[in-house]
């Protein structure tokens, strides 16, 4: 059912990667389109070679969401191309321009189409600074960030979850197919970068095995620190109990997540909505997480301090939280209501 009259909505996402907020933007755009609105997403079309990460353009194209309006929308664009993007955007007929990164926001701030409202989504706290360009309304990834936009129209944008994320029909059969053994089967599902604290996870896992000798750790992902973490695993002599699953995507990623008993989310990257926690919860996987971004609202148990001892204590607690996450449709309705609010105010 449409929320109000159908709107023409353009999301701007100056990124070539299917990572960070890209999936959340795609799911939001799909839910908005299913609610009866005309929705497209413009991406970085300049950076076509994306080493170690999945490109976003094929994903959005397959979903029928890829904008065909000629925007290059790249932080690597020369000034004359940026000016061309501004001319193209200004000439469009739109009701809403929804910017997701600073580059998008700046272009939309100075080249918004006549009659369109501008909404900006903040996906990480570092984007909330004094130089933040003006918009008609904002979304933030966690309730803790709302006060930083005091006096402005703002709503929390929770993570949207693909319907494929659901409990496995037979976890034991799935584990057998993936060659996984042990209990509890613990996973970390993120890019190997400093903010995700894989080193902390490996140190905590070594300590956990003193109490739970059958525990196994599965590390899903790739990234700059992968070899460093492999070395740490060897140095701690737990290589027989740790599986490096590599980068997984689509149905394969869902299967690896479904196989787990527990996921440790010990830090966030470019997206503070806690999407991996919401995906894990949808799969029936217990979530142990630090106090960052939206994670406190999604975790079964929180890690009080980023130390191995605190991670182990949280894991051993076996606490389960009763969290009812809003549906993608409900989240989209809230964002559409925000659009309508600012359009009416204008």
C-alpha positions in Angstrom: 0.0 0.0 0.0 1.4 3.4 -1.0 2.2 5.9 1.7 0.5 9.1 0.3 0.6 10.0 -3.3 3.3 8.2 -5.4 6.7 10.1 -5.2 9.7 10.2 -7.6 12.6 9.3 -5.3 16.3 9.3 -6.2 18.9 7.9 -3.8 22.5 9.1 -4.2 25.2 6.7 -3.1 28.7 7.8 -4.1 30.3 4.4 -3.7 31.1 1.6 -6.1 31.1 -1.1 -3.4 28.4 -3.5 -2.3 29.4 -2.9 1.3 28.8 -0.4 4.0 25.3 1.1 3.6 24.8 -0.2 0.0 22.6 -3.2 0.9 20.6 -1.1 3.3 20.0 1.5 0.6 19.0 -1.2 -1.9 16.5 -2.8 0.5 15.0 0.6 1.5 14.6 1.5 -2.2 13.0 -1.9 -3.0 10.5 -1.4 -0.1 9.7 2.1 -1.2 9.1 0.9 -4.7 6.9 -1.9 -3.4 4.9 0.8 -1.6 4.0 2.3 -5.0 6.7 4.9 -5.5 9.1 5.5 -8.4 12.6 4.8 -7.0 16.1 4.7 -8.4 19.7 4.7 -7.0 22.6 6.6 -8.5 26.0 5.1 -7.8 29.7 5.9 -8.4 30.1 5.0 -12.1 33.7 6.1 -12.4 35.5 3.5 -10.2 34.7 0.2 -12.1 37.6 -1.8 -10.7 37.0 -2.6 -7.0 39.7 -4.9 -5.6 38.8 -7.2 -2.7 35.1 -6.0 -2.7 32.0 -6.8 -4.6 31.0 -4.0 -7.1 27.6 -2.5 -6.4 26.5 -1.6 -9.9 25.6 -5.2 -11.0 23.6 -5.7 -7.8 21.5 -2.6 -8.2 21.1 -3.3 -12.0 19.8 -6.8 -11.2 17.3 -5.3 -8.8 16.1 -2.9 -11.4 17.1 0.1 -9.2 20.1 1.4 -11.1 19.6 5.1 -12.1 20.1 5.8 -15.8 20.3 9.6 -15.5 24.0 9.9 -16.4 25.4 10.8 -13.0 29.0 9.8 -12.4 28.7 10.6 -8.7 32.3 9.8 -7.7 34.6 11.4 -5.2 37.3 10.7 -7.8 35.6 12.9 -10.5 37.4 16.0 -11.7 35.7 19.3 -11.1 34.2 19.6 -14.5 32.5 16.2 -14.2 31.1 17.2 -10.8 29.7 20.3 -12.4 28.1 18.1 -15.1 26.6 16.0 -12.4 25.1 19.1 -10.8 23.6 20.2 -14.1 22.1 16.8 -14.7 20.6 16.5 -11.3 19.2 20.0 -11.4 17.4 19.2 -14.6 15.6 16.2 -13.2 12.0 16.0 -12.2 12.0 14.6 -8.7 10.1 14.8 -5.4 12.8 13.5 -3.1 16.6 13.4 -3.3 17.9 11.1 -0.6 21.7 11.6 -0.2 23.8 9.0 1.7 27.4 10.3 1.6 28.9 13.7 1.9 29.8 13.9 -1.8 26.1 13.2 -2.7 25.0 15.7 -0.1 27.1 18.5 -1.4 26.0 18.0 -5.0 22.3 17.8 -4.0 22.7 20.8 -1.7 23.6 23.0 -4.6 21.8 21.3 -7.4 18.6 20.0 -6.0 15.8 19.9 -8.6 13.1 22.5 -8.3 10.4 21.4 -5.9 12.4 18.4 -4.5 13.1 17.9 -0.8 16.6 16.9 0.3 17.0 14.2 2.9 20.4 13.0 4.2 21.2 9.7 5.8 24.1 9.7 8.3 25.6 6.2 8.3 28.5 6.7 10.7 29.0 9.3 13.5 32.1 10.8 11.8 29.8 12.4 9.2 28.1 14.4 11.9 30.3 17.5 12.0 29.9 21.2 11.9 30.4 21.4 8.1 27.5 19.0 7.5 25.5 20.6 4.6 22.0 21.7 5.1 19.1 19.3 4.4 15.4 19.3 5.0 15.6 16.2 7.2 18.1 13.6 8.3 18.2 9.9 9.3 20.8 8.5 11.8 21.8 4.8 12.4 21.2 4.8 16.1 19.0 6.5 18.7 22.2 7.8 20.5 22.9 10.1 17.5 19.5 11.9 17.4 20.5 14.5 20.0 23.4 15.6 17.8 20.9 16.9 15.3 18.8 18.8 17.9 16.2 21.1 16.3 16.2 19.3 13.0 13.8 16.8 11.5 15.5 13.4 12.2 14.6 9.8 12.5 16.5 6.6 13.2 16.9 4.4 10.1 17.3 0.8 11.4 19.0 -1.9 9.3 16.7 -3.6 6.7 17.1 -7.4 6.4 16.8 -9.4 3.2 14.1 -12.1 3.5 16.7 -14.8 2.7 18.0 -14.4 6.3 16.0 -16.9 8.3 16.8 -20.0 10.4 18.2 -23.0 8.5 15.8 -25.9 8.0 18.5 -28.2 9.4 21.6 -26.5 11.0 23.3 -29.9 11.5 22.9 -30.8 7.8 24.1 -27.3 6.8 27.2 -27.6 9.0 28.0 -31.0 7.5 27.7 -29.6 4.0 30.1 -26.7 5.0 32.5 -29.0 6.8 32.0 -27.4 10.1 32.2 -29.1 13.5 32.3 -28.0 17.2 30.1 -26.3 19.7 29.6 -23.5 20.2 30.2 -22.5 16.6 31.2 -18.9 16.8 31.6 -16.5 13.8 32.8 -13.1 12.9 31.4 -11.8 9.6 33.1 -8.6 8.4 36.0 -7.1 6.5 39.4 -7.6 8.1 40.1 -4.1 9.2 41.2 -2.6 12.5 37.8 -1.2 13.5 36.3 -4.8 13.5 38.7 -6.0 16.2 39.5 -9.5 14.8 42.6 -9.6 17.0 40.4 -9.2 20.0 38.1 -11.9 18.7 41.0 -14.4 18.3 42.4 -13.6 21.7 39.0 -14.0 23.3 38.4 -17.3 21.4 41.7 -18.7 22.8 40.5 -17.9 26.3 37.1 -19.3 25.7 38.5 -22.7 24.7 39.9 -23.1 28.2 36.2 -23.4 29.3 34.6 -24.6 26.1 37.2 -26.9 24.6 34.9 -27.9 21.7 34.3 -24.3 20.6 35.2 -23.4 17.0 35.7 -20.0 15.3 34.6 -19.2 11.7 36.0 -16.0 10.2 34.0 -14.9 7.1 35.4 -12.1 5.0 38.6 -10.7 3.5 40.5 -7.5 3.7 43.8 -5.8 4.4 44.5 -7.5 7.8 43.6 -11.0 6.8 47.2 -12.3 6.8 47.9 -10.6 10.0 45.0 -12.4 11.7 46.1 -15.7 10.1 49.5 -15.1 11.8 47.9 -14.4 15.1 45.9 -17.6 14.9 49.1 -19.6 14.2 50.9 -17.9 17.1 48.1 -18.8 19.5 48.2 -22.3 18.2 44.4 -22.4 17.4 44.7 -22.9 13.7 43.0 -26.3 13.9 39.9 -24.7 15.6 39.6 -21.7 13.3 38.1 -21.7 9.8 38.8 -18.9 7.4 35.8 -19.0 5.1 36.9 -16.2 2.8 34.6 -13.6 1.3 31.0 -14.9 0.9 28.1 -13.2 -0.8 24.5 -13.8 -1.6 23.0 -17.2 -0.7 26.5 -18.5 0.3 26.9 -15.8 2.9 23.4 -16.6 4.3 24.3 -20.3 4.6 27.5 -19.5 6.5 25.6 -17.2 8.9 22.8 -19.8 9.4 25.3 -22.4 10.4 26.5 -20.4 13.4 25.4 -20.7 17.1 26.7 -17.2 17.9 28.2 -14.2 16.1 30.7 -11.8 17.7 30.4 -8.2 16.4 33.3 -6.4 18.1 33.4 -3.2 16.0 31.7 -1.4 13.2 33.0 -0.1 9.9 31.2 2.4 7.5 27.7 1.4 8.6 26.7 1.9 12.2 23.2 0.4 11.7 24.3 -3.0 12.9 23.0 -4.8 9.9 25.0 -7.9 10.5 23.5 -8.2 14.0 20.0 -7.9 12.5 20.8 -10.5 9.9 22.1 -12.9 12.5 19.1 -12.5 14.7 16.9 -13.2 11.7 18.8 -16.5 11.3 18.3 -17.4 14.9 21.9 -16.8 15.7 22.8 -15.4 19.1 24.5 -12.0 18.9 27.4 -10.9 21.2 28.3 -7.3 20.5 30.1 -4.2 21.7 28.4 -0.9 22.5 28.7 0.8 19.2 26.1 2.3 16.9 22.8 0.4 16.9 24.3 -2.8 18.2 23.0 -2.3 21.8 19.4 -2.5 20.5 20.1 -5.7 18.5 22.5 -7.7 20.7 21.5 -10.6 22.9 24.3 -9.7 25.2 26.7 -6.7 25.3 30.4 -6.7 25.7 31.0 -4.2 28.5 34.6 -3.5 27.5 36.6 -4.4 24.4 38.8 -7.0 26.3 39.1 -10.7 25.8 37.8 -11.3 29.3 34.7 -9.3 28.6 34.0 -11.0 25.3 34.4 -14.4 27.0 32.1 -13.4 29.9 29.4 -12.2 27.4 29.7 -15.4 25.4 29.4 -17.7 28.5 26.4 -15.8 29.9 24.1 -17.4 27.4 21.7 -14.5 27.7 19.0 -14.0 25.0 17.2 -10.8 24.4 13.7 -10.5 23.1 14.1 -8.1 20.2 11.3 -7.6 17.7 12.9 -6.0 14.7 10.6 -3.9 12.4 9.9 -5.2 9.0 11.4 -3.7 5.9 7.9 -2.4 5.0 7.5 -0.7 8.4 11.0 0.9 8.1 10.2 2.2 4.6 6.8 3.6 5.8 8.6 5.6 8.5 11.1 7.0 6.0 8.3 7.8 3.5 6.4 9.6 6.3 9.5 11.7 6.9 9.5 12.6 3.2 5.9 13.6 3.4 6.4 15.6 6.5 9.2 17.8 5.0 7.3 18.1 1.7 4.2 19.3 3.6 6.3 21.8 5.6 7.7 23.2 2.4 
